[in-house]
Amino acid sequence: MFRLLAFLFLCASSAVAGSCESLVGLSPPHTYITLAHISSTELTAYSALPMDVSVCLVTFILKPTSDSLIHVELWLPARGWNGKYMAVGNGGWSGSVNHNAMALALSRGYATSSTDTGHQGGSASFALGHPEKLIDYAYRSEHEMAAVSKAIIADYYGKPQRLSYWNGCSAGGKQGLKEAQQYPEDFDGIIAGSPAANWTGRATQAIWSAQAVHNDEASFIPSAKYEMIHRAVLAACDKLDGVEDGVLENPRRCTFDPQALVCQGEDSPACLTAKQAEAARKIYSSSTNPRRHQRLYSGLERGSELGWGTWSGAKPLSIALDYFRFVVFENPEWDFRTLNFDTDVARAEALDAHRINATDPDLSAYFKRGGKLIQYHGWSDTQISPGNSVDYYESVVAKLGAAHLDDSYRLFMVPGMGHCGGGEGTSTFDMIEALEKWVEGKLVPGRIVAQRTAKGKTARSRPLCPYPQVAIYKGSGSTDEAASFMCGLSVQ
């Protein structure tokens, strides 16, 4: 680390910017720059970029250990650089550079980089027998990428970036939280969307749901019934927030019981069998330790039914299955039906020891240096329980105190939104702009306007409110206009 800091200092002291091609001559510690050239055509396939984009495209390999092979791409605007750097995150078990997220950052003038986290492909099979590669995936690749990217930026432009940002969703959201927890000096602002912060918990809860519908196949809920269940939930709870709009503002106020849908006669598409209703209850419920009768991890929320096939379809969520097969049990043939929610979950937690999990609530070092954190999560997410974001936020409040978070941390729960986007809610919003205004203009995001688009036009706008606040209808004006709503602590 000392060598890398010295290298960064030398780059930052450079009086004159270097050429793109000359970057291949740089030699940061355990780094091999394999390509550096001006590209004006290779990146035009990305819709976020203009046709005349000109970029210094750099690729390099990081080898912090003898078993590491981390690929990184860094895009440096050849003109119009905004003076800032944005690293972008990955999804699932990652295994590839996130070009689309890089294109978005580049379109806004950022120098940007992304990593494959040290392996190729979307499976966790890389971790079997390779503990160092698992550490690369868990956190080391992102930190090393950021440090080396900054060094190259300083050499190319003749000065360091003035600010550094992280933007990621899903696994990328977890990566952002991990950076704040473990490397508080890396970024000035972090966007952590739908974070898989409790990786062990997400995997456990996904298997809980899979067992609910597969341990007894009579409990399996066919996808054709998801819409029926969803409409029943809306009929019972949509009006609780004062506006009937097909979206639950706060699903936790809804106590709909699937028992209400049990068939009075033979099974049909319009009802649930008794076993299917019990399975639905388990999908909503938190997993529990059968011996201690204590809650483990949050279940899915009411309103999420249209996406139940993710956890409760024909097969378990592959990300969760891979975690237990390749990381916890090191057995590719492990059967999800055998997971013990007492001893096996305890084993998983002990093995992880905050390696992949990003659940450390102590963000004091990040906040003390002025770091800002925006976290967001869709209430209808069916890949990562939205309750996990609430759990993490509340753990930070318990650790640091709510008053200390006012100028540092905001959680925005998005009604009706699925995993990182989509769904029936207002799921189009600009978190980058909100973070920039917070970090650079000291404008604390008290509300963020989100839209729902249909046929290329805005069909509805609503404010996203910092948790635990929700959007409350003022009682007049269009319910499709954000101006008709205010943020408050309760819904009348």
C-alpha positions, -999 to 999 in steps of 0.1 A, spaced: 0 0 0 29 24 8 43 19 -27 9 27 -43 5 58 -22 39 70 -33 30 63 -69 -2 83 -65 18 112 -51 42 112 -80 13 111 -105 -5 139 -87 27 160 -88 30 157 -125 29 192 -142 19 181 -176 -7 156 -188 6 125 -206 -6 111 -239 -31 82 -239 -6 58 -255 21 66 -230 0 52 -202 11 17 -211 45 27 -196 31 32 -162 38 5 -136 17 9 -104 23 -20 -79 10 -54 -91 -6 -38 -122 -1 -46 -158 -15 -21 -183 -23 -40 -215 -39 -14 -237 -41 24 -239 -54 41 -270 -78 68 -282 -111 53 -293 -137 73 -312 -158 44 -326 -156 14 -303 -180 29 -277 -207 43 -300 -228 11 -295 -238 24 -261 -270 45 -263 -259 69 -235 -230 81 -255 -229 107 -284 -217 95 -318 -186 117 -316 -173 105 -283 -135 104 -279 -121 84 -251 -87 72 -239 -95 35 -234 -73 18 -209 -73 -19 -199 -52 -33 -171 -48 -64 -150 -44 -64 -112 -25 -92 -94 -25 -84 -57 -19 -121 -50 -4 -150 -69 -39 -164 -75 -54 -131 -86 -63 -121 -121 -85 -90 -120 -94 -73 -153 -103 -36 -153 -114 -11 -180 -109 26 -175 -124 52 -198 -109 87 -198 -127 115 -217 -103 129 -242 -123 161 -241 -149 175 -218 -137 158 -186 -157 171 -156 -127 166 -133 -143 137 -115 -140 99 -113 -169 75 -110 -164 37 -104 -194 15 -112 -205 -18 -97 -215 -52 -108 -244 -76 -104 -247 -112 -91 -214 -131 -91 -202 -103 -115 -175 -118 -137 -177 -91 -163 -170 -54 -168 -202 -33 -166 -199 -13 -198 -235 1 -197 -229 17 -163 -196 31 -175 -213 46 -206 -238 64 -183 -209 79 -162 -189 88 -193 -219 106 -209 -219 129 -179 -182 137 -183 -167 113 -157 -136 93 -160 -150 58 -152 -138 23 -145 -153 -12 -139 -138 -46 -130 -147 -82 -136 -139 -87 -99 -113 -113 -107 -130 -140 -127 -151 -146 -158 -187 -157 -160 -217 -154 -137 -212 -185 -115 -195 -188 -81 -176 -219 -92 -145 -198 -94 -144 -197 -56 -140 -235 -52 -105 -240 -39 -95 -204 -46 -99 -184 -13 -79 -154 -27 -102 -151 -57 -132 -150 -33 -115 -121 -15 -109 -104 -48 -146 -107 -55 -157 -98 -21 -140 -64 -18 -103 -63 -29 -109 -59 -67 -130 -27 -62 -106 -11 -39 -75 -19 -60 -93 -8 -91 -101 26 -76 -66 32 -64 -49 24 -97 -76 42 -117 -69 73 -97 -32 70 -104 -37 67 -142 -62 96 -141 -35 118 -125 -9 109 -151 -32 114 -181 -47 147 -170 -17 160 -152 -37 164 -120 -58 141 -98 -96 140 -99 -112 165 -76 -139 141 -64 -146 104 -66 -180 86 -67 -193 51 -66 -225 40 -84 -238 5 -81 -269 -16 -77 -275 -51 -64 -240 -66 -59 -228 -32 -69 -248 -17 -41 -231 -41 -17 -198 -31 -31 -205 5 -24 -214 -2 12 -183 -23 16 -162 6 3 -178 29 29 -172 4 57 -138 -9 48 -121 18 27 -136 51 37 -110 72 19 -118 58 -16 -150 78 -24 -165 111 -15 -200 100 -25 -216 65 -28 -248 53 -44 -258 19 -31 -289 7 -50 -308 -24 -38 -277 -36 -21 -271 -73 -15 -254 -62 17 -264 -93 37 -252 -119 11 -256 -148 35 -291 -135 44 -302 -132 8 -290 -166 0 -307 -181 30 -340 -163 24 -340 -174 -13 -336 -211 -2 -363 -206 24 -387 -195 -3 -376 -224 -26 -382 -249 1 -416 -234 8 -428 -244 -27 -406 -275 -34 -403 -295 -2 -439 -306 -9 -446 -301 -46 -483 -297 -38 -473 -264 -23 -459 -251 -56 -476 -219 -68 -478 -217 -106 -468 -184 -121 -503 -181 -136 -516 -174 -101 -492 -145 -93 -514 -119 -109 -544 -132 -90 -526 -129 -57 -512 -95 -66 -547 -81 -74 -561 -95 -41 -533 -77 -22 -540 -44 -40 -577 -48 -34 -570 -52 4 -543 -26 8 -540 -1 -20 -562 25 -3 -543 24 29 -520 53 17 -549 75 8 -545 70 -30 -558 41 -51 -531 39 -77 -520 2 -80 -490 7 -57 -484 2 -20 -466 33 -6 -456 13 25 -462 -24 21 -455 -30 58 -489 -15 66 -505 -43 46 -514 -74 65 -531 -93 37 -534 -130 46 -532 -155 17 -556 -177 36 -583 -154 22 -577 -169 -12 -580 -206 -3 -603 -225 -27 -638 -233 -13 -640 -262 -37 -616 -276 -63 -584 -259 -72 -587 -233 -99 -567 -203 -113 -588 -180 -92 -578 -194 -58 -550 -211 -38 -550 -246 -23 -544 -247 14 -508 -258 9 -502 -230 -17 -516 -204 7 -492 -216 34 -463 -214 9 -474 -178 1 -473 -170 38 -437 -183 40 -426 -163 10 -438 -131 29 -424 -143 62 -389 -139 76 -368 -171 78 -365 -184 113 -341 -206 133 -362 -237 142 -344 -243 174 -342 -208 188 -374 -196 172 -356 -164 162 -359 -143 131 -331 -147 106 -337 -126 75 -365 -105 59 -390 -121 35 -406 -105 5 -431 -77 9 -468 -76 -1 -471 -61 -36 -441 -82 -49 -462 -111 -62 -456 -105 -99 -420 -114 -94 -422 -144 -72 -408 -167 -99 -373 -153 -90 -372 -171 -57 -402 -195 -59 -402 -206 -95 -392 -239 -110 -356 -236 -96 -340 -218 -67 -322 -185 -73 -289 -195 -89 -269 -169 -70 -281 -184 -37 -276 -219 -48 -240 -211 -59 -233 -195 -26 -241 -227 -6 -227 -251 -32 -193 -234 -39 -186 -212 -9 -203 -227 22 -203 -265 15 -178 -267 -14 -200 -293 -30 -214 -286 -65 -240 -314 -59 -254 -299 -27 -292 -302 -26 -311 -270 -15 -338 -291 2 -313 -301 29 -304 -266 42 -307 -265 80 -318 -230 91 -300 -235 124 -266 -252 120 -261 -245 83 -269 -208 85 -246 -204 115 -219 -222 95 -224 -198 66 -222 -167 89 -191 -180 106 -174 -188 73 -181 -154 58 -169 -133 88 -177 -101 69 -159 -112 38 -187 -109 13 -213 -95 37 -213 -57 40 -233 -54 72 -209 -35 95 -230 -6 108 -200 15 118 -197 41 90 -182 67 113 -148 69 95 -166 75 62 -189 101 76 -162 119 96 -143 126 64 -174 141 48 -186 111 28 -222 110 16 -242 78 11 -275 74 -8 -291 40 -6 -323 31 -24 -344 -1 -27 -376 -11 -44 -403 -23 -21 -413 -49 -47 -378 -63 -52 -379 -101 -54 -341 -107 -58 -330 -90 -26 -355 -85 3 -361 -48 7 -364 -53 44 -326 -59 44 -320 -23 34 -343 -12 63 -325 -35 86 -291 -22 76 -302 15 79 -317 9 113 -285 -9 124 -265 22 115 -289 45 133 -286 23 164 -248 24 161 -242 61 154 -275 78 163 -300 94 140 -288 129 146 -253 120 133 -268 107 100 -287 138 90 -259 152 68 -244 119 58 -269 91 49 -302 88 32 -323 56 24 -350 59 -2 -375 31 -4 -392 31 -38 -429 20 -38 -437 -6 -65 -402 -8 -79 -386 -42 -86 -349 -51 -85 -329 -20 -94 -358 -7 -115 -390 -17 -133 -422 -27 -116 -454 -7 -113 -441 22 -94 -422 54 -103 -388 37 -109 -370 63 -130 -350 88 -110 -316 105 -110 -296 95 -80 -263 107 -95 -276 143 -97 -289 141 -61 -256 128 -49 -236 155 -68 -258 183 -53 -253 168 -19 -215 164 -21 -207 195 -42 -235 219 -33 -243 208 3 -279 203 -7 -293 174 14 -317 153 -6 -350 159 12 -370 143 -16 -361 130 -51 -387 132 -78 -392 99 -97 -412 91 -128 -431 62 -143 -429 63 -181 -452 48 -206 -447 49 -244 -418 73 -239 -438 98 -219 -441 105 -182 -473 89 -170 -468 97 -133 -444 114 -110 -440 110 -72 -415 121 -46 -392 95 -31 -389 103 6 -360 96 29 -368 66 52 -388 64 74 -408 92 57 -433 84 29 -451 103 2 -484 117 16 -512 131 -7 -520 167 2 -556 162 -6 -558 182 -38 -542 181 -72 -535 152 -96 -524 120 -79 -501 116 -109 -481 147 -101 -453 148 -75 -463 184 -65 -495 169 -50 -475 150 -24 -454 159 6 -429 138 26 -440 129 61 -437 102 88 -472 87 85 -500 81 60 -534 93 70 
